[in-house]
Amino acid sequence: MALTIPTPLRVRKAGNSLVVTIPADICAQLDIDTDTLLKVTIEPVEMVPKLRPALERHAERLFAENSAALEYLKEN
């Protein structure tokens, strides 16, 4: 059975290795334990930071109010 974990997993360092933790609910769903052999496919994901809605509105307002100055800086 193949399963794609829908949310990206963060790679972290453990000693001289890099590790990814499989969520417990996925392990239970697939009956994975410490003796299970897995075939892993690696696909790097580009994450785009998401601002909180209030901060995004504030940033949009600031960009709108300062568009002429920002355009000048972009060109010079």
PQR file of N, CA, C, O and H, with PARSE charges and radii, in Angstrom:
ATOM      1  N   MET A   1       0.847  -1.185   0.000 -0.4000 1.5000
ATOM      2  CA  MET A   1       0.000   0.000   0.000 -0.0000 2.0000
ATOM      3  C   MET A   1       0.887   1.240   0.000  0.5500 1.7000
ATOM      4  O   MET A   1       1.820   1.331   0.798 -0.5500 1.4000
ATOM      5  N   ALA A   2       0.611   2.184  -0.873 -0.4000 1.5000
ATOM      6  CA  ALA A   2       1.362   3.435  -0.942 -0.0000 2.0000
ATOM      7  C   ALA A   2       0.509   4.555  -0.374  0.5500 1.7000
ATOM      8  O   ALA A   2      -0.708   4.585  -0.559 -0.5500 1.4000
ATOM      9  H   ALA A   2      -0.147   2.111  -1.521  0.4000 1.0000
ATOM     10  N   LEU A   3       1.158   5.467   0.313 -0.4000 1.5000
ATOM     11  CA  LEU A   3       0.453   6.597   0.907 -0.0000 2.0000
ATOM     12  C   LEU A   3       1.350   7.817   0.833  0.5500 1.7000
ATOM     13  O   LEU A   3       2.538   7.749   1.149 -0.5500 1.4000
ATOM     14  H   LEU A   3       2.146   5.442   0.464  0.4000 1.0000
ATOM     15  N   THR A   4       0.774   8.933   0.413 -0.4000 1.5000
ATOM     16  CA  THR A   4       1.494  10.204   0.432 -0.0000 2.0000
ATOM     17  C   THR A   4       1.032  10.968   1.653  0.5500 1.7000
ATOM     18  O   THR A   4      -0.168  11.162   1.852 -0.5500 1.4000
ATOM     19  H   THR A   4      -0.191   8.989   0.156  0.4000 1.0000
ATOM     20  N   ILE A   5       1.976  11.404   2.474 -0.4000 1.5000
ATOM     21  CA  ILE A   5       1.644  12.203   3.653 -0.0000 2.0000
ATOM     22  C   ILE A   5       1.311  13.602   3.149  0.5500 1.7000
ATOM     23  O   ILE A   5       2.151  14.239   2.514 -0.5500 1.4000
ATOM     24  H   ILE A   5       2.950  11.247   2.313  0.4000 1.0000
ATOM     25  N   PRO A   6       0.092  14.098   3.422 -0.5600 1.5000
ATOM     26  CA  PRO A   6      -0.366  15.338   2.801  0.2800 2.0000
ATOM     27  C   PRO A   6       0.358  16.608   3.246  0.5500 1.7000
ATOM     28  O   PRO A   6       0.382  17.586   2.499 -0.5500 1.4000
ATOM     29  N   THR A   7       0.941  16.619   4.428 -0.4000 1.5000
ATOM     30  CA  THR A   7       1.635  17.821   4.884 -0.0000 2.0000
ATOM     31  C   THR A   7       3.139  17.606   4.796  0.5500 1.7000
ATOM     32  O   THR A   7       3.619  16.514   5.098 -0.5500 1.4000
ATOM     33  H   THR A   7       0.921  15.824   5.035  0.4000 1.0000
ATOM     34  N   PRO A   8       3.893  18.622   4.390 -0.5600 1.5000
ATOM     35  CA  PRO A   8       5.344  18.477   4.320  0.2800 2.0000
ATOM     36  C   PRO A   8       5.931  18.171   5.688  0.5500 1.7000
ATOM     37  O   PRO A   8       5.448  18.664   6.707 -0.5500 1.4000
ATOM     38  N   LEU A   9       6.973  17.356   5.702 -0.4000 1.5000
ATOM     39  CA  LEU A   9       7.668  17.015   6.935 -0.0000 2.0000
ATOM     40  C   LEU A   9       9.011  17.719   6.959  0.5500 1.7000
ATOM     41  O   LEU A   9       9.693  17.799   5.937 -0.5500 1.4000
ATOM     42  H   LEU A   9       7.365  16.956   4.874  0.4000 1.0000
ATOM     43  N   ARG A  10       9.393  18.226   8.117 -0.4000 1.5000
ATOM     44  CA  ARG A  10      10.665  18.935   8.243 -0.0000 2.0000
ATOM     45  C   ARG A  10      11.787  17.934   8.523  0.5500 1.7000
ATOM     46  O   ARG A  10      11.645  17.035   9.352 -0.5500 1.4000
ATOM     47  H   ARG A  10       8.839  18.160   8.947  0.4000 1.0000
ATOM     48  N   VAL A  11      12.897  18.108   7.817 -0.4000 1.5000
ATOM     49  CA  VAL A  11      14.086  17.295   8.036 -0.0000 2.0000
ATOM     50  C   VAL A  11      14.857  17.909   9.192  0.5500 1.7000
ATOM     51  O   VAL A  11      14.991  19.129   9.282 -0.5500 1.4000
ATOM     52  H   VAL A  11      13.012  18.838   7.143  0.4000 1.0000
ATOM     53  N   ARG A  12      15.368  17.047  10.083 -0.4000 1.5000
ATOM     54  CA  ARG A  12      16.173  17.554  11.202 -0.0000 2.0000
ATOM     55  C   ARG A  12      17.412  16.691  11.352  0.5500 1.7000
ATOM     56  O   ARG A  12      17.488  15.594  10.798 -0.5500 1.4000
ATOM     57  H   ARG A  12      15.259  16.056  10.010  0.4000 1.0000
ATOM     58  N   LYS A  13      18.369  17.184  12.093 -0.4000 1.5000
ATOM     59  CA  LYS A  13      19.639  16.498  12.273 -0.0000 2.0000
ATOM     60  C   LYS A  13      19.577  15.632  13.525  0.5500 1.7000
ATOM     61  O   LYS A  13      19.073  16.061  14.563 -0.5500 1.4000
ATOM     62  H   LYS A  13      18.308  18.075  12.543  0.4000 1.0000
ATOM     63  N   ALA A  14      20.094  14.414  13.418 -0.4000 1.5000
ATOM     64  CA  ALA A  14      20.233  13.504  14.559 -0.0000 2.0000
ATOM     65  C   ALA A  14      21.612  12.859  14.430  0.5500 1.7000
ATOM     66  O   ALA A  14      21.808  11.942  13.633 -0.5500 1.4000
ATOM     67  H   ALA A  14      20.504  14.066  12.575  0.4000 1.0000
ATOM     68  N   GLY A  15      22.550  13.343  15.215 -0.4000 1.5000
ATOM     69  CA  GLY A  15      23.923  12.861  15.082 -0.0000 2.0000
ATOM     70  C   GLY A  15      24.483  13.301  13.746  0.5500 1.7000
ATOM     71  O   GLY A  15      24.446  14.488  13.421 -0.5500 1.4000
ATOM     72  H   GLY A  15      22.390  14.088  15.863  0.4000 1.0000
ATOM     73  N   ASN A  16      25.004  12.362  12.964 -0.4000 1.5000
ATOM     74  CA  ASN A  16      25.543  12.674  11.634 -0.0000 2.0000
ATOM     75  C   ASN A  16      24.529  12.430  10.530  0.5500 1.7000
ATOM     76  O   ASN A  16      24.872  12.504   9.350 -0.5500 1.4000
ATOM     77  H   ASN A  16      25.034  11.398  13.228  0.4000 1.0000
ATOM     78  N   SER A  17      23.279  12.138  10.897 -0.4000 1.5000
ATOM     79  CA  SER A  17      22.246  11.816   9.918 -0.0000 2.0000
ATOM     80  C   SER A  17      21.153  12.878   9.905  0.5500 1.7000
ATOM     81  O   SER A  17      21.050  13.702  10.814 -0.5500 1.4000
ATOM     82  H   SER A  17      23.001  12.077  11.856  0.4000 1.0000
ATOM     83  N   LEU A  18      20.347  12.836   8.860 -0.4000 1.5000
ATOM     84  CA  LEU A  18      19.147  13.653   8.789 -0.0000 2.0000
ATOM     85  C   LEU A  18      17.962  12.706   8.931  0.5500 1.7000
ATOM     86  O   LEU A  18      17.974  11.600   8.389 -0.5500 1.4000
ATOM     87  H   LEU A  18      20.431  12.166   8.122  0.4000 1.0000
ATOM     88  N   VAL A  19      16.930  13.147   9.666 -0.4000 1.5000
ATOM     89  CA  VAL A  19      15.778  12.283   9.909 -0.0000 2.0000
ATOM     90  C   VAL A  19      14.478  13.018   9.638  0.5500 1.7000
ATOM     91  O   VAL A  19      14.405  14.245   9.717 -0.5500 1.4000
ATOM     92  H   VAL A  19      16.920  14.045  10.106  0.4000 1.0000
ATOM     93  N   VAL A  20      13.450  12.237   9.316 -0.4000 1.5000
ATOM     94  CA  VAL A  20      12.090  12.717   9.161 -0.0000 2.0000
ATOM     95  C   VAL A  20      11.234  11.825  10.046  0.5500 1.7000
ATOM     96  O   VAL A  20      11.385  10.603  10.020 -0.5500 1.4000
ATOM     97  H   VAL A  20      13.510  11.241   9.251  0.4000 1.0000
ATOM     98  N   THR A  21      10.350  12.408  10.817 -0.4000 1.5000
ATOM     99  CA  THR A  21       9.482  11.643  11.699 -0.0000 2.0000
ATOM    100  C   THR A  21       8.159  11.376  10.999  0.5500 1.7000
ATOM    101  O   THR A  21       7.525  12.289  10.472 -0.5500 1.4000
ATOM    102  H   THR A  21      10.227  13.400  10.837  0.4000 1.0000
ATOM    103  N   ILE A  22       7.751  10.107  11.001 -0.4000 1.5000
ATOM    104  CA  ILE A  22       6.460   9.737  10.428 -0.0000 2.0000
ATOM    105  C   ILE A  22       5.409   9.918  11.521  0.5500 1.7000
ATOM    106  O   ILE A  22       5.559   9.354  12.605 -0.5500 1.4000
ATOM    107  H   ILE A  22       8.267   9.365  11.430  0.4000 1.0000
ATOM    108  N   PRO A  23       4.352  10.688  11.267 -0.5600 1.5000
ATOM    109  CA  PRO A  23       3.328  10.918  12.280  0.2800 2.0000
ATOM    110  C   PRO A  23       2.713   9.606  12.786  0.5500 1.7000
ATOM    111  O   PRO A  23       2.550   8.656  12.020 -0.5500 1.4000
ATOM    112  N   ALA A  24       2.377   9.562  14.071 -0.4000 1.5000
ATOM    113  CA  ALA A  24       1.852   8.353  14.713 -0.0000 2.0000
ATOM    114  C   ALA A  24       0.584   7.847  14.039  0.5500 1.7000
ATOM    115  O   ALA A  24       0.400   6.637  13.906 -0.5500 1.4000
ATOM    116  H   ALA A  24       2.509  10.334  14.693  0.4000 1.0000
ATOM    117  N   ASP A  25      -0.300   8.760  13.608 -0.4000 1.5000
ATOM    118  CA  ASP A  25      -1.545   8.301  12.985 -0.0000 2.0000
ATOM    119  C   ASP A  25      -1.280   7.598  11.654  0.5500 1.7000
ATOM    120  O   ASP A  25      -2.008   6.675  11.286 -0.5500 1.4000
ATOM    121  H   ASP A  25      -0.150   9.743  13.716  0.4000 1.0000
ATOM    122  N   ILE A  26      -0.249   8.026  10.932 -0.4000 1.5000
ATOM    123  CA  ILE A  26       0.126   7.368   9.681 -0.0000 2.0000
ATOM    124  C   ILE A  26       0.707   5.985   9.984  0.5500 1.7000
ATOM    125  O   ILE A  26       0.394   5.014   9.296 -0.5500 1.4000
ATOM    126  H   ILE A  26       0.342   8.775  11.231  0.4000 1.0000
ATOM    127  N   CYS A  27       1.555   5.899  11.018 -0.4000 1.5000
ATOM    128  CA  CYS A  27       2.124   4.605  11.415 -0.0000 2.0000
ATOM    129  C   CYS A  27       1.022   3.627  11.791  0.5500 1.7000
ATOM    130  O   CYS A  27       1.064   2.461  11.400 -0.5500 1.4000
ATOM    131  H   CYS A  27       1.809   6.688  11.576  0.4000 1.0000
ATOM    132  N   ALA A  28       0.043   4.095  12.544 -0.4000 1.5000
ATOM    133  CA  ALA A  28      -1.061   3.228  12.943 -0.0000 2.0000
ATOM    134  C   ALA A  28      -1.879   2.796  11.733  0.5500 1.7000
ATOM    135  O   ALA A  28      -2.261   1.632  11.616 -0.5500 1.4000
ATOM    136  H   ALA A  28       0.009   5.042  12.862  0.4000 1.0000
ATOM    137  N   GLN A  29      -2.143   3.731  10.841 -0.4000 1.5000
ATOM    138  CA  GLN A  29      -2.950   3.455   9.650 -0.0000 2.0000
ATOM    139  C   GLN A  29      -2.298   2.386   8.774  0.5500 1.7000
ATOM    140  O   GLN A  29      -2.983   1.529   8.215 -0.5500 1.4000
ATOM    141  H   GLN A  29      -1.833   4.677  10.936  0.4000 1.0000
ATOM    142  N   LEU A  30      -0.969   2.443   8.658 -0.4000 1.5000
ATOM    143  CA  LEU A  30      -0.241   1.507   7.792 -0.0000 2.0000
ATOM    144  C   LEU A  30       0.401   0.354   8.553  0.5500 1.7000
ATOM    145  O   LEU A  30       1.119  -0.456   7.968 -0.5500 1.4000
ATOM    146  H   LEU A  30      -0.412   3.139   9.112  0.4000 1.0000
ATOM    147  N   ASP A  31       0.142   0.280   9.860 -0.4000 1.5000
ATOM    148  CA  ASP A  31       0.708  -0.768  10.715 -0.0000 2.0000
ATOM    149  C   ASP A  31       2.238  -0.791  10.623  0.5500 1.7000
ATOM    150  O   ASP A  31       2.847  -1.847  10.452 -0.5500 1.4000
ATOM    151  H   ASP A  31      -0.441   0.938  10.335  0.4000 1.0000
ATOM    152  N   ILE A  32       2.845   0.396  10.739 -0.4000 1.5000
ATOM    153  CA  ILE A  32       4.301   0.545  10.695 -0.0000 2.0000
ATOM    154  C   ILE A  32       4.834   0.503  12.117  0.5500 1.7000
ATOM    155  O   ILE A  32       4.345   1.209  12.999 -0.5500 1.4000
ATOM    156  H   ILE A  32       2.350   1.254  10.878  0.4000 1.0000
ATOM    157  N   ASP A  33       5.857  -0.342  12.332 -0.4000 1.5000
ATOM    158  CA  ASP A  33       6.538  -0.333  13.626 -0.0000 2.0000
ATOM    159  C   ASP A  33       8.044  -0.287  13.372  0.5500 1.7000
ATOM    160  O   ASP A  33       8.476  -0.056  12.243 -0.5500 1.4000
ATOM    161  H   ASP A  33       6.255  -0.915  11.615  0.4000 1.0000
ATOM    162  N   THR A  34       8.840  -0.504  14.409 -0.4000 1.5000
ATOM    163  CA  THR A  34      10.292  -0.328  14.271 -0.0000 2.0000
ATOM    164  C   THR A  34      10.955  -1.366  13.374  0.5500 1.7000
ATOM    165  O   THR A  34      12.090  -1.156  12.945 -0.5500 1.4000
ATOM    166  H   THR A  34       8.489  -0.692  15.326  0.4000 1.0000
ATOM    167  N   ASP A  35      10.289  -2.477  13.077 -0.4000 1.5000
ATOM    168  CA  ASP A  35      10.876  -3.501  12.205 -0.0000 2.0000
ATOM    169  C   ASP A  35      10.362  -3.432  10.767  0.5500 1.7000
ATOM    170  O   ASP A  35      10.736  -4.267   9.943 -0.5500 1.4000
ATOM    171  H   ASP A  35       9.368  -2.647  13.425  0.4000 1.0000
ATOM    172  N   THR A  36       9.522  -2.464  10.457 -0.4000 1.5000
ATOM    173  CA  THR A  36       8.942  -2.351   9.129 -0.0000 2.0000
ATOM    174  C   THR A  36       9.960  -1.783   8.148  0.5500 1.7000
ATOM    175  O   THR A  36      10.646  -0.806   8.445 -0.5500 1.4000
ATOM    176  H   THR A  36       9.218  -1.786  11.127  0.4000 1.0000
ATOM    177  N   LEU A  37      10.050  -2.407   6.976 -0.4000 1.5000
ATOM    178  CA  LEU A  37      10.894  -1.886   5.903 -0.0000 2.0000
ATOM    179  C   LEU A  37      10.043  -0.993   5.024  0.5500 1.7000
ATOM    180  O   LEU A  37       8.922  -1.352   4.662 -0.5500 1.4000
ATOM    181  H   LEU A  37       9.492  -3.202   6.735  0.4000 1.0000
ATOM    182  N   LEU A  38      10.571   0.167   4.682 -0.4000 1.5000
ATOM    183  CA  LEU A  38       9.840   1.120   3.852 -0.0000 2.0000
ATOM    184  C   LEU A  38      10.657   1.490   2.622  0.5500 1.7000
ATOM    185  O   LEU A  38      11.887   1.517   2.664 -0.5500 1.4000
ATOM    186  H   LEU A  38      11.482   0.458   4.976  0.4000 1.0000
ATOM    187  N   LYS A  39       9.970   1.771   1.547 -0.4000 1.5000
ATOM    188  CA  LYS A  39      10.582   2.365   0.367 -0.0000 2.0000
ATOM    189  C   LYS A  39      10.181   3.834   0.408  0.5500 1.7000
ATOM    190  O   LYS A  39       8.992   4.149   0.464 -0.5500 1.4000
ATOM    191  H   LYS A  39       8.971   1.749   1.513  0.4000 1.0000
ATOM    192  N   VAL A  40      11.151   4.728   0.380 -0.4000 1.5000
ATOM    193  CA  VAL A  40      10.887   6.154   0.541 -0.0000 2.0000
ATOM    194  C   VAL A  40      11.238   6.888  -0.744  0.5500 1.7000
ATOM    195  O   VAL A  40      12.302   6.668  -1.321 -0.5500 1.4000
ATOM    196  H   VAL A  40      12.116   4.472   0.335  0.4000 1.0000
ATOM    197  N   THR A  41      10.348   7.753  -1.186 -0.4000 1.5000
ATOM    198  CA  THR A  41      10.599   8.631  -2.319 -0.0000 2.0000
ATOM    199  C   THR A  41      10.771  10.045  -1.780  0.5500 1.7000
ATOM    200  O   THR A  41       9.937  10.519  -1.008 -0.5500 1.4000
ATOM    201  H   THR A  41       9.484   7.932  -0.717  0.4000 1.0000
ATOM    202  N   ILE A  42      11.830  10.712  -2.173 -0.4000 1.5000
ATOM    203  CA  ILE A  42      12.128  12.054  -1.682 -0.0000 2.0000
ATOM    204  C   ILE A  42      11.693  13.079  -2.727  0.5500 1.7000
ATOM    205  O   ILE A  42      12.067  12.980  -3.895 -0.5500 1.4000
ATOM    206  H   ILE A  42      12.507  10.326  -2.799  0.4000 1.0000
ATOM    207  N   GLU A  43      10.905  14.059  -2.302 -0.4000 1.5000
ATOM    208  CA  GLU A  43      10.473  15.139  -3.186 -0.0000 2.0000
ATOM    209  C   GLU A  43      10.544  16.453  -2.411  0.5500 1.7000
ATOM    210  O   GLU A  43       9.641  16.757  -1.632 -0.5500 1.4000
ATOM    211  H   GLU A  43      10.601  14.140  -1.353  0.4000 1.0000
ATOM    212  N   PRO A  44      11.618  17.244  -2.616 -0.5600 1.5000
ATOM    213  CA  PRO A  44      11.721  18.523  -1.906  0.2800 2.0000
ATOM    214  C   PRO A  44      10.530  19.416  -2.236  0.5500 1.7000
ATOM    215  O   PRO A  44      10.041  19.428  -3.365 -0.5500 1.4000
ATOM    216  N   VAL A  45      10.076  20.157  -1.242 -0.4000 1.5000
ATOM    217  CA  VAL A  45       8.914  21.032  -1.386 -0.0000 2.0000
ATOM    218  C   VAL A  45       9.346  22.464  -1.101  0.5500 1.7000
ATOM    219  O   VAL A  45      10.034  22.729  -0.116 -0.5500 1.4000
ATOM    220  H   VAL A  45      10.473  20.148  -0.325  0.4000 1.0000
ATOM    221  N   GLU A  46       8.940  23.378  -1.966 -0.4000 1.5000
ATOM    222  CA  GLU A  46       9.216  24.793  -1.723 -0.0000 2.0000
ATOM    223  C   GLU A  46       8.052  25.365  -0.930  0.5500 1.7000
ATOM    224  O   GLU A  46       6.915  25.370  -1.403 -0.5500 1.4000
ATOM    225  H   GLU A  46       8.381  23.162  -2.766  0.4000 1.0000
ATOM    226  N   MET A  47       8.331  25.840   0.256 -0.4000 1.5000
ATOM    227  CA  MET A  47       7.290  26.406   1.109 -0.0000 2.0000
ATOM    228  C   MET A  47       7.257  27.917   0.928  0.5500 1.7000
ATOM    229  O   MET A  47       8.296  28.577   0.943 -0.5500 1.4000
ATOM    230  H   MET A  47       9.254  25.836   0.640  0.4000 1.0000
ATOM    231  N   VAL A  48       6.075  28.448   0.760 -0.4000 1.5000
ATOM    232  CA  VAL A  48       5.884  29.884   0.666 -0.0000 2.0000
ATOM    233  C   VAL A  48       5.314  30.355   1.997  0.5500 1.7000
ATOM    234  O   VAL A  48       4.236  29.913   2.394 -0.5500 1.4000
ATOM    235  H   VAL A  48       5.231  27.912   0.747  0.4000 1.0000
ATOM    236  N   PRO A  49       6.018  31.244   2.694 -0.5600 1.5000
ATOM    237  CA  PRO A  49       5.513  31.696   3.993  0.2800 2.0000
ATOM    238  C   PRO A  49       4.143  32.357   3.846  0.5500 1.7000
ATOM    239  O   PRO A  49       3.891  33.066   2.871 -0.5500 1.4000
ATOM    240  N   LYS A  50       3.289  32.129   4.792 -0.4000 1.5000
ATOM    241  CA  LYS A  50       1.933  32.702   4.785 -0.0000 2.0000
ATOM    242  C   LYS A  50       1.811  33.641   5.975  0.5500 1.7000
ATOM    243  O   LYS A  50       2.062  33.254   7.116 -0.5500 1.4000
ATOM    244  H   LYS A  50       3.494  31.554   5.584  0.4000 1.0000
ATOM    245  N   LEU A  51       1.425  34.875   5.695 -0.4000 1.5000
ATOM    246  CA  LEU A  51       1.235  35.861   6.755 -0.0000 2.0000
ATOM    247  C   LEU A  51      -0.131  35.687   7.404  0.5500 1.7000
ATOM    248  O   LEU A  51      -1.085  35.238   6.768 -0.5500 1.4000
ATOM    249  H   LEU A  51       1.222  35.190   4.768  0.4000 1.0000
ATOM    250  N   ARG A  52      -0.210  36.049   8.678 -0.4000 1.5000
ATOM    251  CA  ARG A  52      -1.523  36.094   9.334 -0.0000 2.0000
ATOM    252  C   ARG A  52      -2.364  37.136   8.601  0.5500 1.7000
ATOM    253  O   ARG A  52      -1.814  38.126   8.118 -0.5500 1.4000
ATOM    254  H   ARG A  52       0.564  36.414   9.195  0.4000 1.0000
ATOM    255  N   PRO A  53      -3.682  36.945   8.502 -0.5600 1.5000
ATOM    256  CA  PRO A  53      -4.535  37.868   7.736  0.2800 2.0000
ATOM    257  C   PRO A  53      -4.384  39.334   8.140  0.5500 1.7000
ATOM    258  O   PRO A  53      -4.326  40.204   7.270 -0.5500 1.4000
ATOM    259  N   ALA A  54      -4.319  39.626   9.443 -0.4000 1.5000
ATOM    260  CA  ALA A  54      -4.198  41.015   9.885 -0.0000 2.0000
ATOM    261  C   ALA A  54      -2.870  41.621   9.423  0.5500 1.7000
ATOM    262  O   ALA A  54      -2.821  42.779   9.008 -0.5500 1.4000
ATOM    263  H   ALA A  54      -4.366  38.919  10.149  0.4000 1.0000
ATOM    264  N   LEU A  55      -1.799  40.831   9.498 -0.4000 1.5000
ATOM    265  CA  LEU A  55      -0.490  41.317   9.075 -0.0000 2.0000
ATOM    266  C   LEU A  55      -0.448  41.492   7.557  0.5500 1.7000
ATOM    267  O   LEU A  55       0.171  42.430   7.055 -0.5500 1.4000
ATOM    268  H   LEU A  55      -1.839  39.891   9.835  0.4000 1.0000
ATOM    269  N   GLU A  56      -1.101  40.598   6.834 -0.4000 1.5000
ATOM    270  CA  GLU A  56      -1.156  40.717   5.376 -0.0000 2.0000
ATOM    271  C   GLU A  56      -1.897  41.991   4.957  0.5500 1.7000
ATOM    272  O   GLU A  56      -1.453  42.686   4.043 -0.5500 1.4000
ATOM    273  H   GLU A  56      -1.604  39.836   7.241  0.4000 1.0000
ATOM    274  N   ARG A  57      -3.022  42.308   5.616 -0.4000 1.5000
ATOM    275  CA  ARG A  57      -3.761  43.549   5.305 -0.0000 2.0000
ATOM    276  C   ARG A  57      -2.906  44.778   5.594  0.5500 1.7000
ATOM    277  O   ARG A  57      -2.908  45.739   4.825 -0.5500 1.4000
ATOM    278  H   ARG A  57      -3.383  41.744   6.359  0.4000 1.0000
ATOM    279  N   HIS A  58      -2.174  44.741   6.709 -0.4000 1.5000
ATOM    280  CA  HIS A  58      -1.307  45.855   7.085 -0.0000 2.0000
ATOM    281  C   HIS A  58      -0.200  46.036   6.036  0.5500 1.7000
ATOM    282  O   HIS A  58       0.093  47.160   5.629 -0.5500 1.4000
ATOM    283  H   HIS A  58      -2.172  43.960   7.333  0.4000 1.0000
ATOM    284  N   ALA A  59       0.409  44.932   5.604 -0.4000 1.5000
ATOM    285  CA  ALA A  59       1.479  45.006   4.607 -0.0000 2.0000
ATOM    286  C   ALA A  59       0.945  45.537   3.280  0.5500 1.7000
ATOM    287  O   ALA A  59       1.596  46.359   2.636 -0.5500 1.4000
ATOM    288  H   ALA A  59       0.171  44.019   5.934  0.4000 1.0000
ATOM    289  N   GLU A  60      -0.233  45.076   2.867 -0.4000 1.5000
ATOM    290  CA  GLU A  60      -0.837  45.561   1.616 -0.0000 2.0000
ATOM    291  C   GLU A  60      -1.103  47.065   1.684  0.5500 1.7000
ATOM    292  O   GLU A  60      -0.876  47.783   0.711 -0.5500 1.4000
ATOM    293  H   GLU A  60      -0.762  44.408   3.390  0.4000 1.0000
ATOM    294  N   ARG A  61      -1.583  47.539   2.836 -0.4000 1.5000
ATOM    295  CA  ARG A  61      -1.843  48.968   3.001 -0.0000 2.0000
ATOM    296  C   ARG A  61      -0.536  49.763   2.916  0.5500 1.7000
ATOM    297  O   ARG A  61      -0.477  50.800   2.256 -0.5500 1.4000
ATOM    298  H   ARG A  61      -1.767  46.955   3.627  0.4000 1.0000
ATOM    299  N   LEU A  62       0.509  49.270   3.587 -0.4000 1.5000
ATOM    300  CA  LEU A  62       1.804  49.958   3.551 -0.0000 2.0000
ATOM    301  C   LEU A  62       2.379  49.987   2.135  0.5500 1.7000
ATOM    302  O   LEU A  62       2.912  51.011   1.706 -0.5500 1.4000
ATOM    303  H   LEU A  62       0.461  48.427   4.123  0.4000 1.0000
ATOM    304  N   PHE A  63       2.277  48.875   1.407 -0.4000 1.5000
ATOM    305  CA  PHE A  63       2.762  48.847   0.030 -0.0000 2.0000
ATOM    306  C   PHE A  63       1.982  49.826  -0.833  0.5500 1.7000
ATOM    307  O   PHE A  63       2.572  50.523  -1.658 -0.5500 1.4000
ATOM    308  H   PHE A  63       1.844  48.043   1.755  0.4000 1.0000
ATOM    309  N   ALA A  64       0.670  49.890  -0.657 -0.4000 1.5000
ATOM    310  CA  ALA A  64      -0.158  50.809  -1.443 -0.0000 2.0000
ATOM    311  C   ALA A  64       0.206  52.263  -1.142  0.5500 1.7000
ATOM    312  O   ALA A  64       0.313  53.077  -2.059 -0.5500 1.4000
ATOM    313  H   ALA A  64       0.191  49.323   0.014  0.4000 1.0000
ATOM    314  N   GLU A  65       0.394  52.590   0.132 -0.4000 1.5000
ATOM    315  CA  GLU A  65       0.716  53.962   0.527 -0.0000 2.0000
ATOM    316  C   GLU A  65       2.104  54.381   0.063  0.5500 1.7000
ATOM    317  O   GLU A  65       2.365  55.570  -0.117 -0.5500 1.4000
ATOM    318  H   GLU A  65       0.307  51.928   0.877  0.4000 1.0000
ATOM    319  N   ASN A  66       2.989  53.421  -0.129 -0.4000 1.5000
ATOM    320  CA  ASN A  66       4.376  53.739  -0.467 -0.0000 2.0000
ATOM    321  C   ASN A  66       4.778  53.216  -1.849  0.5500 1.7000
ATOM    322  O   ASN A  66       5.963  53.009  -2.112 -0.5500 1.4000
ATOM    323  H   ASN A  66       2.777  52.455   0.017  0.4000 1.0000
ATOM    324  N   SER A  67       3.805  53.004  -2.722 -0.4000 1.5000
ATOM    325  CA  SER A  67       4.092  52.399  -4.023 -0.0000 2.0000
ATOM    326  C   SER A  67       5.072  53.239  -4.858  0.5500 1.7000
ATOM    327  O   SER A  67       5.944  52.688  -5.530 -0.5500 1.4000
ATOM    328  H   SER A  67       2.843  53.172  -2.508  0.4000 1.0000
ATOM    329  N   ALA A  68       4.931  54.557  -4.815 -0.4000 1.5000
ATOM    330  CA  ALA A  68       5.833  55.409  -5.606 -0.0000 2.0000
ATOM    331  C   ALA A  68       7.265  55.255  -5.114  0.5500 1.7000
ATOM    332  O   ALA A  68       8.180  55.120  -5.927 -0.5500 1.4000
ATOM    333  H   ALA A  68       4.223  55.004  -4.269  0.4000 1.0000
ATOM    334  N   ALA A  69       7.478  55.273  -3.825 -0.4000 1.5000
ATOM    335  CA  ALA A  69       8.825  55.132  -3.269 -0.0000 2.0000
ATOM    336  C   ALA A  69       9.383  53.746  -3.579  0.5500 1.7000
ATOM    337  O   ALA A  69      10.560  53.620  -3.915 -0.5500 1.4000
ATOM    338  H   ALA A  69       6.735  55.383  -3.165  0.4000 1.0000
ATOM    339  N   LEU A  70       8.568  52.719  -3.475 -0.4000 1.5000
ATOM    340  CA  LEU A  70       9.016  51.365  -3.758 -0.0000 2.0000
ATOM    341  C   LEU A  70       9.365  51.197  -5.238  0.5500 1.7000
ATOM    342  O   LEU A  70      10.345  50.531  -5.572 -0.5500 1.4000
ATOM    343  H   LEU A  70       7.612  52.821  -3.202  0.4000 1.0000
ATOM    344  N   GLU A  71       8.580  51.790  -6.113 -0.4000 1.5000
ATOM    345  CA  GLU A  71       8.855  51.742  -7.540 -0.0000 2.0000
ATOM    346  C   GLU A  71      10.164  52.443  -7.845  0.5500 1.7000
ATOM    347  O   GLU A  71      10.958  51.951  -8.647 -0.5500 1.4000
ATOM    348  H   GLU A  71       7.784  52.332  -5.842  0.4000 1.0000
ATOM    349  N   TYR A  72      10.404  53.593  -7.213 -0.4000 1.5000
ATOM    350  CA  TYR A  72      11.670  54.325  -7.391 -0.0000 2.0000
ATOM    351  C   TYR A  72      12.861  53.457  -6.953  0.5500 1.7000
ATOM    352  O   TYR A  72      13.871  53.377  -7.652 -0.5500 1.4000
ATOM    353  H   TYR A  72       9.760  53.993  -6.561  0.4000 1.0000
ATOM    354  N   LEU A  73      12.726  52.808  -5.781 -0.4000 1.5000
ATOM    355  CA  LEU A  73      13.812  51.961  -5.287 -0.0000 2.0000
ATOM    356  C   LEU A  73      14.061  50.774  -6.217  0.5500 1.7000
ATOM    357  O   LEU A  73      15.203  50.357  -6.410 -0.5500 1.4000
ATOM    358  H   LEU A  73      11.905  52.873  -5.213  0.4000 1.0000
ATOM    359  N   LYS A  74      13.000  50.242  -6.782 -0.4000 1.5000
ATOM    360  CA  LYS A  74      13.134  49.099  -7.690 -0.0000 2.0000
ATOM    361  C   LYS A  74      13.912  49.495  -8.950  0.5500 1.7000
ATOM    362  O   LYS A  74      14.710  48.713  -9.467 -0.5500 1.4000
ATOM    363  H   LYS A  74      12.073  50.581  -6.625  0.4000 1.0000
ATOM    364  N   GLU A  75      13.672  50.711  -9.433 -0.4000 1.5000
ATOM    365  CA  GLU A  75      14.292  51.161 -10.678 -0.0000 2.0000
ATOM    366  C   GLU A  75      15.704  51.702 -10.484  0.5500 1.7000
ATOM    367  O   GLU A  75      16.473  51.764 -11.444 -0.5500 1.4000
ATOM    368  H   GLU A  75      13.024  51.346  -9.013  0.4000 1.0000
ATOM    369  N   ASN A  76      16.058  52.092  -9.273 -0.4000 1.5000
ATOM    370  CA  ASN A  76      17.370  52.711  -9.042 -0.0000 2.0000
ATOM    371  C   ASN A  76      18.278  51.873  -8.214  0.5500 1.7000
ATOM    372  O   ASN A  76      19.411  52.271  -7.943 -0.5500 1.4000
ATOM    373  H   ASN A  76      15.433  52.042  -8.493  0.4000 1.0000
TER
END
